[in-house]
Amino acid sequence: MKVDVEKEAVLQMAKEMLVAARTAPKGKGIDSLVTYILDDNEKEILATDMEKLAEKNGAFFIRDAGNIRNSDVVTLIGLKNSKPLGLNCGACGTNCAGFAEKKNEKSKNPPASFDGPICAVKSVDLGIALGSAVSRAKDMCLDSRILYSAGATACITKMIDAEYAFAVPLSVSGKNIYFDRKQ
């Protein structure tokens, strides 16, 4: 007899979420997404790194580290090699021709979580992918949250190979662990 089989199902459901992210529409059909599922050891490393970054980035990093630790599965969805698409929309703060030059400049004050600029269309692609992933999670009755803090930490510490990322932790429990958060 198997007991509490829900926990076994979360990993498979996380994979289905990442399929939804991957197949979400992309600007000009160019896919710059990277996806990850952390193992238990990587979850703990990420949570510890988030706590270390809290003084510089805000106390909510500590709160979110607790959510990472208490999650059944943690996924990360980000962008890699998100070159501009040649639309010259200017939404990134420059034009596509000046993008590479701006990309090589480092933020100096205050230190940023991500090295910009990020192509605005690619940022929208990431948002649509995240929306698709959490929509799939909702359809499967998983509790989830989109966490800037965990994605930023994974990028800052080079845990993942991404320019820009967000975490989507998942939980199956009698009460949503992401609902009554403090801070």
N, C-alpha and C positions, 0 to 999 in steps of 0.2 A: 504494500500500500504506500502510495506517495502522499505526503502531506505538504501543504503550502506550495503547490506547484506554480502558483502565480509568479514567484520569484524567478523560476526557470524560464518563464515565457518572456520576461522583460528584455533579455538580450536579443531574441528573435524580433521582437517588436521594434527595438532600437534600429536594427538593420533595415526593417521596413520603412522606418522614418527617414533613414538616410537615402533610401531609394526614392522616396518622395522628394527629398531635397535635390537629388541629382537630376531627376527628370523635370523639375520645375523649369518654366521658360527662362531663357537667357538672352540678353541683348545681342543682336546679330547672330544668335545661335552659338556663341563662343562660351565654352564652359571653363571657368577659372576656379571652380569649387574644389576644396579639399575637405574630407570628412574623416573623423576619427571616433573610435570607441575606446575609452580608457579601461584598463584592467584595475583591480582593486589597489595595487601598489601605486599605479599612476594617479589614481584618484587621491590617495593620501599625499603624494608628492605635490599635486596641484593645490590641495587645501592648505598644506603647510606653506607653500610659496605665496598663496593669497594672503595668509596671515602676516607674513613678512612684509608684504607690500601695503598693508593696511595703513600704516603710519603716513606714508606718502600719498596714497590714493583714496583713503577714506575708510571709516569704520565699517561701512557696508561690506567691505572685502572680508571681514571676519565673519559677519553674519552669513554671507554667501558661502564661505569655506565650510561652515557647518552644514549647509544644504548639500554641498558636494560630498562631504563625508557620509551623510545620511541617505544619499541617493542609491538606488539599486544599480543604475547604470548612468554613466555620464558620456554624452556625445559632444563633439566639437565640430562646428561647421564654419569654414573660413574661406578666404580668397588667397590664391597664390598666383603670382605672375599676372596680376590683373592690369594688363596694359590698357591704355585708352583705346577706345573703339573708333577714333577718327571722326567723331561727330562734332567736335569743337563747340560743345554746349557751354563750356565755361563754369559749370556747376562745381567743379573740383577746385576752383580758384585760379585756374590758368586755362590755357588751351591745349589741345593735344600735342602740338609741336613743342610747347614749353614744359610738358608733363615730366619728361625724363630729367630735365634740369632741376625742377622743383623736387622730384623724387629723391635726388641725391642730397638735398639740404636736410639737415637734422633739426627737429624742433629744439629750441634752446630754452625757452622760458614760457610755461613750465615744461618739464619733460613730459612728452606725450607717450601714451600707451602704444600707439601705432605710428609708423613712419608714413606720412602722407606725401603727396596727395593720393587719394584713392579715387579712381574713376567713379563718378557719380552713378553712371549706368551700372557698373559692376557692383556698387554698394546696393543699388536697388535689386540686382540679381540675388545678392546675398539675403536681402530682406525677404524676397519672394521665396527663396529656398527655405529659410527659417520658418516662414509662415506655412509652407507646405509640410514641413517636418512636424511642427507642433499641431497642425490640423490632423495629420495622420495619428499622432499621439492621442489627441482628443477622441478621434474615431475609435481607437482601441481602448479607451477608458484609462489611459495612463495619466498620472499627474506629471506635469512638466513646468518648466520655467525657462525663459531665455535670460542668460546671465552674461552681461558685458564683462563683469569683474573676472570671471573664470576664463573667458576667451582672451581677454587682455593679458592675464597672467600667463596663460599658455604661450602666447606670442612673445611677451617680454622675456620669459625664461627660456625661450627656444625649445619648449617641450614639443611643439608642433612646428611644421614648416609651413607657415602661413603669414601673410602680411597683416591680416585683419580677421578676427574670428570671434564667435560667440559660443558659449556652452549651452547645451540643452540637457540638463539633468532630468532623470526619470525616476519615478517612485510608484510603487504599488503598495498601498497601506490602507487602513481603515479611515484615515484622515489625511488630507492633502498636506504634506510637510512644507509646502511652499506658500501656504495661505496666510497663516498668522505670524508672519515674520516681523521681528522688532527692528528698530533703527530706521 
